[in-house]
Amino acid sequence: SEPFTGLPGAAVSVPARAASLLEEATDLLVLHRDFAAALERCEAGCGSLGPAGAEAEAGAEAGSSAEVKCSLCIVGIQALAEMNRWREVLSWVLQYYQVPEHLPAKVLELCILLYSRVREPQVMLEVGSSWLRDISNKSLPEYGLLLELYLLRVLLPLGQFEGAEELVRGCEVLDSVQQLALLRTICESQCQWTQQEETHSAAEEQQSTTRATVLGAVPQKLLTMLALLRRALRSISSHFYLIPYKKMLLAAFMLYLVVRLDPGT
């Protein structure tokens, strides 16, 4: 007879089945490079474990299921990235955790790094903020590192300097030394941002001035050319009395336009 575990057999088999799917997904991802099949195994495993916080297991079983689910999501994120489907990553993960606050620290870290690398940090702006504001997450050992990562990879690249400063000053997890270091980083980043904006504005202003100068010089050159043509036509009009004066002037003007538009001509 089987020993009594205190839990239904179906409940005990769910984490084991998910762990088996995790192993299959890892092999498919790393060894066989079959990313679509690996993603299918991850989806089957995460779906069997149910939403975050709804596991039927208690104690160590619940912790084990949470770790397996987190690992399945990490493998799934990698599979999506390999298939160039990184835009689906956040929505794919949230279907198994419902709200950003329930995301495991490792999953959130991977998402921030991914969207930062593809230069889409705004995708993680609200998600990261919601996760960091959650009281239960502040007790996690990874909280300080994730706050710094969110600051450097999301807020500062987006120019959210005021929000970054408020986040650091209001964080009780950071000590005074860490706060000063991050505030110094924010100040330096803001100075660089300002310098880049000033340089960009100066370049645009110079380009606009140059364009206006060129456009303003064209009419003056045109008038000078027409005056020269008029004097030349007057001097030779007696030799070409059969050609109307206006038609001669129009032909000369058209010739000037052709030369002006196509210097090679």
C-alpha positions as CSV (number, residue, x, y, z in Angstrom):
1,S,0.0,0.0,0.0
2,E,1.1,3.6,-0.7
3,P,2.1,5.8,2.3
4,F,-0.4,8.4,3.3
5,T,0.8,11.9,2.3
6,G,-2.1,14.0,3.6
7,L,-2.8,15.4,0.1
8,P,-4.7,14.0,-2.9
9,G,-2.6,12.2,-5.4
10,A,-3.6,14.7,-8.2
11,A,-2.3,17.6,-6.1
12,V,1.0,15.9,-5.5
13,S,1.5,15.1,-9.2
14,V,1.0,18.7,-10.5
15,P,4.4,20.1,-9.4
16,A,6.1,16.9,-10.5
17,R,4.5,17.2,-13.9
18,A,5.4,20.9,-14.2
19,A,9.1,20.1,-13.2
20,S,9.2,17.4,-15.9
21,L,7.9,19.9,-18.5
22,L,10.5,22.4,-17.3
23,E,13.2,19.8,-18.0
24,E,11.9,19.1,-21.5
25,A,11.6,22.8,-22.3
26,T,15.2,23.4,-21.2
27,D,16.5,20.6,-23.4
28,L,14.5,21.8,-26.4
29,L,15.7,25.3,-25.9
30,V,19.4,24.6,-25.2
31,L,20.2,21.3,-27.0
32,H,17.7,21.1,-29.9
33,R,17.1,24.9,-30.4
34,D,13.5,24.1,-31.0
35,F,12.1,27.3,-29.5
36,A,8.5,26.8,-30.5
37,A,8.3,23.4,-28.8
38,A,10.1,24.8,-25.7
39,L,7.5,27.5,-25.5
40,E,4.7,25.0,-25.7
41,R,6.2,23.0,-22.8
42,C,6.5,26.2,-20.7
43,E,2.9,27.2,-21.4
44,A,1.7,23.7,-20.5
45,G,3.7,23.8,-17.2
46,C,2.6,27.3,-16.2
47,G,-1.0,26.5,-17.1
48,S,-1.0,23.4,-14.9
49,L,0.3,25.3,-11.9
50,G,-2.5,27.9,-12.0
51,P,-2.3,31.6,-11.2
52,A,0.1,33.1,-8.7
53,G,-1.0,32.6,-5.1
54,A,-3.6,30.0,-6.0
55,E,-1.6,26.9,-5.6
56,A,-3.3,24.2,-3.6
57,E,0.0,23.0,-2.0
58,A,1.2,24.4,1.3
59,G,4.6,25.1,2.8
60,A,7.5,23.6,0.9
61,E,5.3,22.3,-1.9
62,A,4.0,25.8,-2.6
63,G,7.5,27.2,-2.6
64,S,8.7,24.5,-5.0
65,S,5.8,25.1,-7.4
66,A,6.5,28.9,-7.4
67,E,10.2,28.2,-8.3
68,V,9.2,25.8,-11.1
69,K,6.8,28.3,-12.5
70,C,9.4,31.1,-12.3
71,S,11.9,28.9,-14.1
72,L,9.3,28.0,-16.8
73,C,8.7,31.7,-17.4
74,I,12.4,32.4,-17.7
75,V,12.8,29.6,-20.3
76,G,9.6,30.8,-22.1
77,I,11.0,34.4,-22.2
78,Q,14.2,33.2,-23.8
79,A,12.3,31.1,-26.3
80,L,10.2,34.1,-27.3
81,A,13.3,36.3,-27.6
82,E,15.0,33.7,-29.8
83,M,12.0,33.7,-32.1
84,N,12.1,37.5,-32.3
85,R,8.7,37.7,-30.5
86,W,10.0,39.9,-27.6
87,R,7.1,42.2,-27.9
88,E,4.9,39.5,-26.6
89,V,7.0,38.8,-23.5
90,L,5.3,41.0,-20.9
91,S,1.8,40.1,-21.9
92,W,2.8,36.4,-22.0
93,V,4.2,36.5,-18.5
94,L,1.3,38.5,-17.0
95,Q,-1.2,35.9,-18.2
96,Y,0.3,33.5,-15.6
97,Y,0.7,36.2,-12.8
98,Q,-2.3,38.5,-13.5
99,V,-0.8,41.6,-12.0
100,P,2.8,43.1,-12.0
101,E,3.0,42.9,-8.2
102,H,3.0,39.1,-8.3
103,L,5.9,38.8,-10.8
104,P,8.9,37.0,-9.3
105,A,12.0,39.2,-8.9
106,K,14.0,37.2,-11.5
107,V,11.2,37.5,-14.1
108,L,10.9,41.2,-13.6
109,E,14.7,41.6,-13.8
110,L,14.8,39.7,-17.1
111,C,11.9,41.7,-18.5
112,I,13.6,45.0,-17.7
113,L,16.9,43.9,-19.2
114,L,15.1,42.6,-22.4
115,Y,13.1,45.8,-23.1
116,S,16.1,48.0,-22.2
117,R,18.2,46.1,-24.7
118,V,15.7,46.5,-27.5
119,R,15.3,50.2,-26.5
120,E,11.7,50.0,-25.4
121,P,12.1,50.9,-21.7
122,Q,8.7,52.6,-21.6
123,V,7.1,49.2,-21.7
124,M,8.3,48.5,-18.2
125,L,7.6,52.0,-16.8
126,E,4.2,51.2,-15.1
127,V,5.0,47.5,-14.5
128,G,8.2,48.3,-12.6
129,S,6.5,51.1,-10.6
130,S,3.7,48.9,-9.5
131,W,6.0,46.2,-8.4
132,L,8.3,48.5,-6.4
133,R,5.3,50.1,-4.7
134,D,4.0,46.8,-3.4
135,I,4.6,46.4,0.3
136,S,5.2,42.7,0.2
137,N,7.9,43.1,-2.4
138,K,9.9,45.5,-0.3
139,S,10.8,42.7,2.1
140,L,12.5,40.7,-0.7
141,P,16.3,40.6,-0.7
142,E,16.4,41.5,-4.4
143,Y,14.3,44.7,-3.9
144,G,17.3,47.1,-3.7
145,L,18.9,45.7,-6.8
146,L,15.7,45.8,-8.8
147,L,15.1,49.4,-7.7
148,E,18.5,50.4,-9.0
149,L,18.0,48.4,-12.2
150,Y,14.6,50.1,-12.8
151,L,16.2,53.4,-12.1
152,L,19.2,52.9,-14.5
153,R,17.4,51.0,-17.3
154,V,13.9,52.6,-17.3
155,L,13.6,55.9,-15.6
156,L,16.8,57.7,-16.6
157,P,16.7,56.7,-20.3
158,L,13.2,58.1,-20.4
159,G,14.2,61.3,-18.7
160,Q,12.1,60.7,-15.6
161,F,14.5,62.4,-13.3
162,E,11.9,63.8,-10.9
163,G,10.3,60.4,-10.5
164,A,13.6,58.8,-10.0
165,E,14.6,61.2,-7.3
166,E,11.3,60.7,-5.5
167,L,11.7,56.9,-5.7
168,V,15.1,57.0,-4.1
169,R,14.3,59.5,-1.4
170,G,11.2,57.6,-0.4
171,C,12.8,54.1,-0.3
172,E,13.4,52.9,3.2
173,V,15.2,49.8,2.0
174,L,18.2,51.9,0.9
175,D,20.7,53.3,3.4
176,S,22.0,56.8,3.3
177,V,25.1,55.8,1.4
178,Q,23.1,54.0,-1.3
179,Q,20.7,56.9,-1.6
180,L,23.5,59.5,-2.0
181,A,25.1,57.3,-4.7
182,L,21.9,56.9,-6.7
183,L,21.0,60.6,-6.3
184,R,24.5,61.5,-7.6
185,T,23.9,59.2,-10.6
186,I,20.5,60.9,-11.3
187,C,22.1,64.3,-11.2
188,E,24.9,63.3,-13.6
189,S,22.4,61.7,-16.0
190,Q,20.2,64.8,-15.9
191,C,23.2,67.0,-16.7
192,Q,24.1,64.8,-19.7
193,W,20.5,64.8,-20.9
194,T,20.5,68.7,-20.7
195,Q,23.7,69.0,-22.6
196,Q,22.5,66.6,-25.3
197,E,19.2,68.6,-25.6
198,E,21.1,71.9,-25.9
199,T,23.5,70.5,-28.5
200,H,20.6,69.1,-30.5
201,S,18.7,72.4,-30.3
202,A,21.8,74.4,-31.4
203,A,22.3,72.0,-34.3
204,E,18.7,72.4,-35.4
205,E,18.8,76.2,-35.1
206,Q,22.0,76.4,-37.1
207,Q,20.5,74.2,-39.8
208,S,17.4,76.4,-39.9
209,T,19.5,79.5,-40.2
210,T,21.6,78.1,-43.0
211,R,18.5,77.0,-44.9
212,A,17.0,80.5,-44.5
213,T,20.2,82.1,-45.7
214,V,20.3,79.9,-48.8
215,L,16.7,80.5,-49.6
216,G,17.1,84.2,-49.1
217,A,20.1,84.4,-51.4
218,V,18.3,82.7,-54.3
219,P,16.0,85.6,-55.2
220,Q,18.9,88.1,-55.1
221,K,21.0,85.9,-57.4
222,L,17.9,85.6,-59.7
223,L,17.5,89.3,-59.9
224,T,21.1,89.8,-60.7
225,M,21.0,87.2,-63.4
226,L,17.9,88.8,-64.9
227,A,19.4,92.2,-64.9
228,L,22.5,90.9,-66.7
229,L,20.3,89.1,-69.2
230,R,18.2,92.3,-69.8
231,R,21.3,94.4,-70.5
232,A,22.7,91.7,-72.9
233,L,19.4,91.5,-74.7
234,R,19.2,95.2,-75.2
235,S,22.7,95.3,-76.7
236,I,22.0,92.6,-79.3
237,S,18.3,93.3,-79.9
238,S,19.0,95.1,-83.1
239,H,20.7,92.0,-84.5
240,F,17.8,89.7,-83.6
241,Y,14.8,91.9,-84.5
242,L,12.9,88.9,-85.9
243,I,12.7,87.3,-82.4
244,P,10.2,89.0,-80.0
245,Y,11.9,90.4,-77.0
246,K,9.7,88.8,-74.4
247,K,10.2,85.3,-75.9
248,M,13.9,85.9,-75.8
249,L,13.8,86.9,-72.2
250,L,11.6,83.9,-71.3
251,A,13.9,81.5,-73.1
252,A,16.9,82.9,-71.2
253,F,15.1,82.7,-67.9
254,M,14.2,79.0,-68.6
255,L,17.8,78.3,-69.5
256,Y,18.9,79.8,-66.2
257,L,16.4,77.7,-64.2
258,V,17.7,74.5,-66.0
259,V,21.3,75.4,-65.0
260,R,20.2,76.3,-61.5
261,L,18.4,73.0,-60.9
262,D,21.0,70.8,-62.7
263,P,24.5,72.2,-62.4
264,G,25.8,69.3,-64.5
265,T,23.9,70.7,-67.5
